[in-house]
Amino acid sequence: MTPLYARHKRTTLAIATAVAAGALLATGVTTGASAQPATGKAAPLAAAPQLLSNAARTALVKEKQADAAETATQIGLGTKEKLVVKDVVKDVDGTVHTRYERTYAGLPVLGGDLVVHTSPAGRTEGVTKAHSATIKVATVTPKITVAKAEKQALTAAKAAGSDKTAADGARKVIWAGGATPVLAYETVVGGLQDDGTPNKLHVITDAATGKKLFEYQAVENATGTGKTLYSGTVSLTTTLSGTTYSLTDASRGGHKTYNLKHTTSSGTGTLFTNTTNSWGTGAASSSTTDVTAAADAAYGAQETWDFYKATFGRSGIKNDGVGAYSRVHYGSSYVNAFWDDDCFCMTYGDGSSNTHPLTSLDVAGHEMSHGVTANTAGLNYSGESGGLNEATSDIMGTGVEFYAANSSDVGDYLIGEKIDINGDGTPLRYMDQPSKDGGSANYWSSSVGNLDVHYSSGVANHFFYLLSEGSGAKTINGVSYNSPTYNGATLAGIGRAKALQIWYKALTTYFTSTTNYKSARAGTLSAAAALYGTSSAEYAAVAATWTAVNVT
């Protein structure tokens, strides 16, 4: 699960934050995106994703799964390896990008994900792999017992605050997070972390030696009127059943908003209902019956859905037309928010004194974008790939805020400026100059991967701002910015709309679970080449902007 910010400055592996289920790769892996920039297409934006109907997407997934064995042979996988389709993206020009998970001798390969790029004529044009080495182990018979792996996982979970006395289960896997694939156990432990965040700790243990290899947290109609705390008075899509309205948005995959009533329950809680179609008062309340936070959450969910559909042709977080759900009033004075891909839900705390809910528009867009990342690239939530994961949510959350064009919460390149977690009116993060928050990195260095992911994200956030708006001093929507460059270069920017298209295409077709900053440069160049051509100003701008944040 993936909270908005780090509550405690721990080591990277022990931090009480992590990616949703599916992002399962090790710190420091640098194989990353192996595909080289593609040649430019004749027509700009021919490589933009199509909006597929649910039926068309399902048919394409079935088609690719039926051809999976042949594809595995074509790309040179071994006889013990099989491919399982995770997602498909079809471009306007007919190019198809199929994302696969991999198995070896029937065991899941953690870090074996890959993307196969197929031309409109059906010819394989390239492969982007999370792990480039051959997947092969000497035996699939473990030397240590399941009990030993589970004991190790329980010890790690206890260190994170869990009071669980038994693991939720362990399974045999192939761990491809290091240089050489090994047989391993993946053990999961639930419970709560020491700050109240639900715990879903995954521990990877070498099945031959008992050595811990890795650990990570896997915990990401009617028209009503919402009187929100942060976004003013807004329209909300609700559902009328008899004489009762509910915060159910049937037009956006059936998204629902629930009340946890200051508990840390793993369930859904109670659906918000009302006899009138008016929701909230516009003011915060510490009461467990407060509806204002629910109005903000429902509004954030609908704007995030609309942003992804209008901007990228994406229908919901999984691109399958199915809505997530939101839960408000989590815990007591819980100062965080998180996405959990396992429950496919968004959860908000009420903040200090239970009167500062973390339900602002950019927070909603940020957290639900963790779900998009989990269901596309699956960026490992540690090291440089973890920073790219966090930055992707900041980038898309910013996109949601600009898309909504809400006069009470205008678009800006500040993260969490409305929720005032710092208590002094300052935002959590600054995209134009990330170091202004006191911890984030403006530029890449060899030590960036050692930072907490909320701080290593600064490099990609800075890249996105510079690519969108350029360097130097300027004022946008009343906010003053002054963005420097590592090499002193003056950049003009290509506009936020194009920058978003390039980042999204890279995320969905060129990034993998192990992508680091060097690989992100290659992936975004591939995306810019596919969208605009290798001789385009956009392609040149991507290259120059990465150089400006010292990623060369």
Sequence and secondary structure as in RCSB ss.txt:
>XXXX:A:sequence
MTPLYARHKRTTLAIATAVAAGALLATGVTTGASAQPATGKAAPLAAAPQLLSNAARTALVKEKQADAAETATQI
GLGTKEKLVVKDVVKDVDGTVHTRYERTYAGLPVLGGDLVVHTSPAGRTEGVTKAHSATIKVATVTPKITVAKAE
KQALTAAKAAGSDKTAADGARKVIWAGGATPVLAYETVVGGLQDDGTPNKLHVITDAATGKKLFEYQAVENATGT
GKTLYSGTVSLTTTLSGTTYSLTDASRGGHKTYNLKHTTSSGTGTLFTNTTNSWGTGAASSSTTDVTAAADAAYG
AQETWDFYKATFGRSGIKNDGVGAYSRVHYGSSYVNAFWDDDCFCMTYGDGSSNTHPLTSLDVAGHEMSHGVTAN
TAGLNYSGESGGLNEATSDIMGTGVEFYAANSSDVGDYLIGEKIDINGDGTPLRYMDQPSKDGGSANYWSSSVGN
LDVHYSSGVANHFFYLLSEGSGAKTINGVSYNSPTYNGATLAGIGRAKALQIWYKALTTYFTSTTNYKSARAGTL
SAAAALYGTSSAEYAAVAATWTAVNVT
>XXXX:A:secstr
 EESS SS   GGGSS    TT    TT             SSTTTTSB    HHHHHHHHHHHHHTHHHHHHHT
T  TTEEEEEEEEEEBTTS EEEEEEEEETTEEEET  EEEEE TTS EEEEEES  S    S SS SS HHHHH
HHHHHHHHHTT   SS SEEEEEEE SSSS EEEEEEEE SB TTS B  EEEEEETTT  EEEEEE    EEEE
EE SSS EEEEEEEEETTEEESEEGGGTTEEEEEEEEE  SS  EE EESSSEE  SS   STT  HHHHHHHHH
HHHHHHHHHHHH   STTSSS   EEEEEESSS   EEEETTTTEEEEE  GGG S S  HHHHHHHHHHHHHHT
TT   SSHHHHHHHHHHHHHHHHHHHHHHTBTTB   SEESTTT TTSSS  SEESSSGGGGSS  SS  TTGGG
S HHHHTHHHHHHHHHHHH SEEEEETTEEEEE  TT        HHHHHHHHHHHHHHT  TT  HHHHHHHHH
HHHHHHH TTSHHHHHHHHHHHHTT  
